[in-house]
């Protein structure tokens, strides 16, 4: 594949995003964004954004708009802005996002970003900016956690990202290889990508149904550096690759997706867990880190790289020191079998089982979307201005499902489903 994909590949990817990921409905508006700390979608993703716009209008969209973000401008701020101004964020964007979702319109996030962008900047300042952004867009994230509308996240390569993933390749080859990897993992190499996705989503739903039938009280993890018991909320719901919006639109929020996930109980997590892949957070890499939990709360963090950034994240608010998601991914997933470390959560989380610190999704517990915030916390749901996934799965990880009577059964062995 050339450094830039052919128009047909872009069109196929865009069609997949509109028809499967978003399931965009006639008359809906579409808002295309990127990582919110960057202010919008990277300019490197422009060809894909334009293709998505074409596909959206063909699907009946009433209006498509994109907000753009330039990482060079983000670096400019870190290098030249006065430090006392880093408590500021866009005045209009949080309200625009909230109003858009409350009106029932669709949101597509396209990530094409440098995972090492801010590696030379002060971690304290980077973390402070992440906190400011998280607080500003919390109403929008609360709506997403309720599936208030159809939303999705996909990715597009950029040169800086490709250089991190394929450092040994030439410049042109880096972009070509990253495009090729993304295309394969979102099934664009299949004769009918949309049909392939329907089959895949059905298989994930079957696994979801089995887990919902179990109603485990807890999951027990054992692996190198990991000895963790993670309690599940009563009435928890396992969710797979397809969700349903409040307006009744079936959508697939992540491409690719290989996970089934649910809600841990915010106060019932104990033990130690160790990461198995680096975490790229706000342009800073956090690597080889571990966390110790007591009664659901993170009481100790250690990291070989990026520890200051990790500590800032955990201190975002009270909920940032607790878990909001637990996801299971077998090691034989296509992302894991690709052998590529993407330094991008959208892909790396689909290569390994993972957990997320921060807010829980309301739709991962029975009746969660209609609960008050107080009732949601009462049943074990976590609330926070942040939600950050990190990978803990590997071929050396075993997981048991624990029933209410205390008996346990193998759920995953050596990173694969036990059945």
C-alpha positions in Angstrom: 0.0 0.0 0.0 1.3 3.5 -0.8 1.9 6.0 2.1 -1.6 7.4 1.4 -4.3 4.8 0.8 -6.2 4.7 -2.5 -9.5 6.6 -2.7 -11.3 3.3 -2.7 -9.8 2.3 0.6 -10.6 5.6 2.2 -14.2 5.3 0.9 -14.5 1.8 2.2 -13.2 2.8 5.7 -15.5 5.9 5.7 -18.5 3.7 4.7 -17.7 1.3 7.6 -17.5 4.2 10.1 -20.8 5.6 9.0 -22.8 2.4 8.4 -21.5 0.1 11.1 -19.7 2.2 13.7 -22.2 5.0 13.9 -25.2 3.5 12.0 -25.9 7.1 11.1 -29.6 7.8 10.5 -31.2 10.0 7.9 -31.6 13.5 9.2 -28.9 13.2 11.9 -26.1 15.8 12.1 -22.5 14.5 12.5 -19.8 16.2 14.5 -16.3 14.9 13.8 -13.8 15.6 16.6 -10.4 14.3 17.8 -8.7 14.1 21.2 -10.2 16.9 23.2 -7.0 18.1 24.8 -5.7 18.8 21.3 -8.8 20.8 20.4 -10.0 18.6 17.6 -9.2 16.2 14.8 -5.6 16.2 13.5 -5.0 17.8 10.1 -3.3 14.5 9.1 -6.7 12.9 9.2 -8.2 15.3 6.6 -8.5 12.8 3.7 -10.4 10.4 6.0 -12.6 13.2 7.4 -13.5 14.2 3.9 -14.3 10.6 2.9 -16.5 10.3 6.1 -18.3 13.5 5.1 -19.1 12.0 1.7 -20.3 8.8 3.2 -22.4 10.6 5.8 -24.2 12.7 3.3 -24.9 9.7 1.2 -26.4 8.1 4.3 -28.8 11.0 4.7 -26.9 13.2 7.2 -28.5 16.7 7.4 -25.2 18.4 8.2 -21.6 17.4 8.8 -19.0 19.5 10.6 -15.5 18.9 11.9 -13.4 20.6 14.5 -9.7 20.6 13.7 -6.8 20.5 16.1 -3.1 21.0 15.2 -0.5 19.4 17.5 2.0 22.1 16.5 -0.3 24.6 18.2 -0.5 22.4 21.3 3.3 22.3 21.5 3.4 26.1 21.0 1.2 26.5 24.0 3.4 24.3 26.2 6.5 26.0 25.1 5.5 29.6 25.1 2.3 30.2 27.1 2.4 31.6 30.6 2.1 28.8 33.2 -0.7 30.6 35.0 -2.9 30.2 31.9 -2.9 26.4 31.8 -6.1 26.3 33.9 -8.0 27.5 30.8 -9.9 25.5 28.1 -12.2 26.3 25.2 -15.3 28.3 26.4 -17.6 27.0 23.6 -16.6 23.4 22.8 -17.9 21.7 26.0 -21.3 23.3 25.6 -21.4 22.6 21.8 -20.7 18.9 22.5 -23.3 18.7 25.2 -26.0 20.4 23.1 -25.2 18.3 20.0 -25.5 15.0 21.9 -28.6 16.1 23.8 -30.3 16.8 20.5 -29.7 13.2 19.5 -27.0 13.8 16.9 -23.9 11.6 16.2 -20.3 12.1 17.2 -17.3 10.5 15.5 -13.8 10.8 17.1 -10.9 10.2 14.7 -7.5 9.8 16.3 -4.3 10.5 14.3 -1.9 11.7 16.9 1.7 11.5 18.1 1.9 9.3 21.2 5.2 11.0 22.1 4.1 14.6 21.4 4.7 16.0 25.0 7.4 13.7 26.2 9.8 16.7 26.7 7.2 18.8 28.5 6.7 19.2 32.3 4.6 16.2 33.4 3.0 18.3 36.1 1.8 20.8 33.5 0.7 18.1 31.1 -1.3 16.4 33.8 -2.9 19.7 34.9 -4.1 20.3 31.4 -5.6 16.8 31.3 -7.5 17.5 34.5 -8.8 20.9 33.2 -10.0 19.2 30.0 -11.6 16.3 31.8 -13.5 18.6 34.1 -14.6 20.9 31.2 -16.1 18.0 29.1 -17.5 16.0 32.0 -21.1 16.7 31.0 -20.4 15.4 27.5 -18.7 12.3 28.9 -21.6 11.7 31.2 -24.0 11.7 28.3 -21.7 9.3 26.4 -21.6 7.0 29.4 -25.4 6.8 29.1 -25.3 6.1 25.3 -27.4 9.3 24.9 -26.6 9.1 21.2 -24.7 7.0 18.7 -20.9 7.7 18.9 -17.8 6.0 17.7 -14.0 6.2 17.7 -11.7 5.2 14.8 -8.1 6.0 13.9 -6.1 7.3 11.0 -2.3 7.3 10.6 0.0 10.3 10.9 3.7 10.3 10.3 4.7 10.9 13.9 2.6 8.0 15.1 3.9 5.7 12.3 7.5 6.6 13.3 6.9 5.3 16.9 5.2 2.1 15.8 7.6 1.2 13.0 10.9 3.0 13.9 13.0 0.6 11.8 11.2 1.4 8.5 11.8 4.2 6.0 9.5 7.2 6.2 7.3 6.2 3.3 7.2 2.6 4.5 6.2 3.6 8.0 3.0 5.3 6.8 2.3 2.4 4.4 2.7 -0.2 7.1 0.5 1.7 9.6 -2.3 2.1 7.0 -2.0 -1.5 6.1 -2.2 -2.6 9.8 -5.3 -0.4 10.5 -7.0 -1.6 7.3 -6.5 -5.3 8.2 -7.7 -4.8 11.8 -10.9 -3.0 10.8 -11.4 -5.8 8.2 -11.1 -3.7 5.1 -9.1 -6.6 3.5 -12.3 -8.7 3.5 -14.4 -9.1 0.3 -17.3 -7.5 2.1 -16.1 -5.6 5.2 -19.6 -4.8 6.5 -20.7 -8.4 6.3 -17.4 -9.4 8.1 -18.2 -6.9 10.9 -21.7 -8.2 11.3 -20.4 -11.8 11.7 -17.7 -10.6 14.2 -20.2 -8.5 16.2 -22.5 -11.5 16.4 -19.7 -13.7 17.8 -18.9 -11.1 20.5 -22.6 -10.9 21.4 -22.6 -14.7 21.9 -19.7 -14.4 24.4 -21.5 -11.5 26.1 -24.6 -13.6 26.6 -22.6 -16.4 28.2 -21.0 -14.0 30.7 -24.3 -12.4 31.5 -25.7 -15.8 32.3 -22.9 -16.4 34.8 -23.5 -13.3 37.0 -20.1 -13.7 38.7 -19.6 -11.8 42.0 -16.0 -11.2 41.2 -13.1 -11.9 38.9 -9.7 -13.2 40.3 -6.6 -12.4 38.3 -3.2 -14.1 38.6 -0.1 -13.3 36.5 3.4 -11.8 36.7 3.1 -8.9 39.0 -0.6 -9.2 39.2 -2.7 -10.7 42.1 -6.0 -9.0 42.1 -9.6 -9.6 43.1 -12.1 -7.4 41.3 -15.6 -7.4 42.6 -18.5 -6.9 40.1 -21.5 -4.7 40.8 -24.8 -6.5 41.5 -26.9 -6.4 38.3 -23.8 -5.7 36.1 -24.2 -6.2 32.4 -21.5 -7.5 30.1 -21.5 -5.5 26.8 -19.8 -6.4 23.6 -19.0 -4.6 20.3 -22.5 -3.2 19.6 -24.5 -0.9 21.9 -27.9 0.7 21.7 -28.4 4.5 22.0 -31.2 6.1 24.0 -32.9 6.8 20.7 -32.8 3.1 19.7 -29.9 3.2 17.2 -27.6 0.1 17.3 -24.0 1.3 16.9 -20.5 -0.1 17.4 -18.5 2.6 19.3 -15.0 1.2 18.6 -13.3 0.0 15.4 -11.5 -2.3 15.9 -13.2 -4.0 18.9 -12.4 -7.5 20.3 -13.6 -7.0 23.9 -16.5 -7.8 26.2 -16.7 -5.4 29.2 -18.7 -4.6 32.3 -18.6 -2.5 35.5 -16.5 -3.3 38.5 -17.8 -2.4 41.9 -16.0 0.9 42.9 -15.3 -0.3 46.5 -14.5 -4.0 45.9 -11.1 -4.2 44.2 -8.1 -5.4 46.2 -4.6 -6.4 45.3 -1.9 -5.5 42.8 -2.1 -5.2 39.1 0.7 -4.7 36.6 0.5 -3.2 33.1 1.5 -5.4 30.2 1.7 -2.6 27.5 2.7 1.1 27.5 -0.1 3.7 28.0 0.0 6.8 25.8 -1.8 9.5 27.8 -2.0 13.1 26.5 1.2 12.8 24.5 3.2 11.2 27.3 4.1 7.4 27.5 3.6 5.6 30.8 5.4 2.3 30.9 6.0 -0.7 33.2 3.6 0.5 35.9 1.7 -1.1 38.7 -1.1 -0.2 41.1 -2.1 -1.5 44.4 -5.8 -1.3 45.5 -7.4 -1.5 48.9 -11.2 -1.5 49.1 -11.5 -0.3 45.6 -9.1 2.7 45.9 -5.6 3.0 44.4 -3.2 3.5 47.3 0.1 3.0 45.6 1.4 3.6 42.0 4.8 2.9 40.6 6.1 3.3 37.0 9.5 3.0 35.3 8.5 5.8 32.9 5.9 8.5 33.3 5.2 8.0 37.0 4.5 11.7 37.5 1.9 11.7 34.8 0.3 8.6 36.2 0.1 10.2 39.7 -1.5 13.3 38.2 -4.1 11.2 36.5 -5.0 9.3 39.6 -5.3 12.6 41.5 -7.8 14.1 38.9 -10.7 13.6 41.4 -11.9 11.1 43.9 -13.2 8.7 41.2 -9.9 8.7 39.3 -8.4 6.5 42.0 -11.0 3.8 41.4 -12.0 1.5 38.5 -14.8 2.1 36.1 -14.4 -0.7 33.6 -13.2 -4.2 33.3 -12.7 -5.8 29.8 -11.8 -9.3 28.7 -9.8 -9.8 25.4 -8.3 -13.2 24.4 -4.7 -13.3 23.3 -5.7 -14.8 20.0 -7.4 -11.5 19.0 -6.3 -10.2 15.6 -4.8 -7.2 17.2 -2.6 -9.3 19.5 -1.7 -11.7 16.7 -0.6 -8.8 14.5 2.4 -8.5 16.8 2.2 -4.7 16.5 2.4 -2.4 19.6 0.4 0.6 18.5 1.0 2.9 21.5 -2.7 3.8 21.0 -5.4 2.7 23.4 -8.0 2.1 20.7 -5.8 -0.7 19.2 -3.8 -1.9 22.2 -6.8 -2.4 24.4 -8.1 -4.8 21.8 -4.9 -6.9 22.1 -5.2 -7.6 25.8 -7.6 -7.7 28.7 -7.7 -4.4 30.4 -9.3 -2.2 33.1 -10.0 1.5 33.2 -9.6 3.9 36.0 -12.2 6.7 36.3 -15.9 6.8 35.2 -18.0 3.8 34.6 -20.5 3.5 31.7 -24.1 3.7 32.9 -25.2 1.1 30.5 -23.0 -1.6 32.1 -25.5 -2.1 35.0 -29.2 -2.8 34.9 -31.2 0.4 34.8 -28.0 2.5 35.0 -29.0 5.0 32.4 -32.1 6.1 34.4 -30.3 6.2 37.8 -29.5 9.4 39.6 -25.7 9.9 40.2 -26.2 9.0 43.9 -28.1 5.8 43.1 -25.4 4.9 40.5 -22.7 5.2 43.1 -24.8 3.2 45.5 -24.9 0.2 43.3 -21.1 0.4 42.8 -20.8 2.7 39.8 -17.8 5.0 39.7 -18.0 8.7 38.6 -15.1 10.8 37.5 -14.0 13.4 35.0 -11.6 10.9 33.4 -11.7 7.4 31.9 -8.4 5.8 31.0 -7.9 2.2 29.9 -4.7 0.3 30.6 -3.7 -3.2 29.5 -3.1 -6.0 32.0 -3.6 -9.1 29.8 -0.9 -11.4 28.5 -0.3 -15.1 27.6 0.7 -15.5 31.3 -2.6 -14.2 32.8 -5.2 -16.5 34.4 -8.6 -15.3 35.4 -11.2 -17.1 37.5 -14.9 -16.2 37.7 -16.1 -16.2 41.3 -19.7 -17.0 42.1 -21.8 -15.5 45.0 -21.3 -18.7 47.1 -17.5 -18.3 46.8 -16.9 -21.1 44.4 -14.8 -20.3 41.3 -14.3 -21.6 37.8 -11.6 -21.0 35.1 -12.6 -18.1 32.9 -9.4 -17.5 31.0 -6.2 -19.5 31.1 -2.9 -18.3 29.6 -4.7 -15.3 28.1 -7.3 -17.4 26.3 -10.9 -18.3 27.0 -11.0 -21.4 29.2 -13.8 -23.0 27.3 
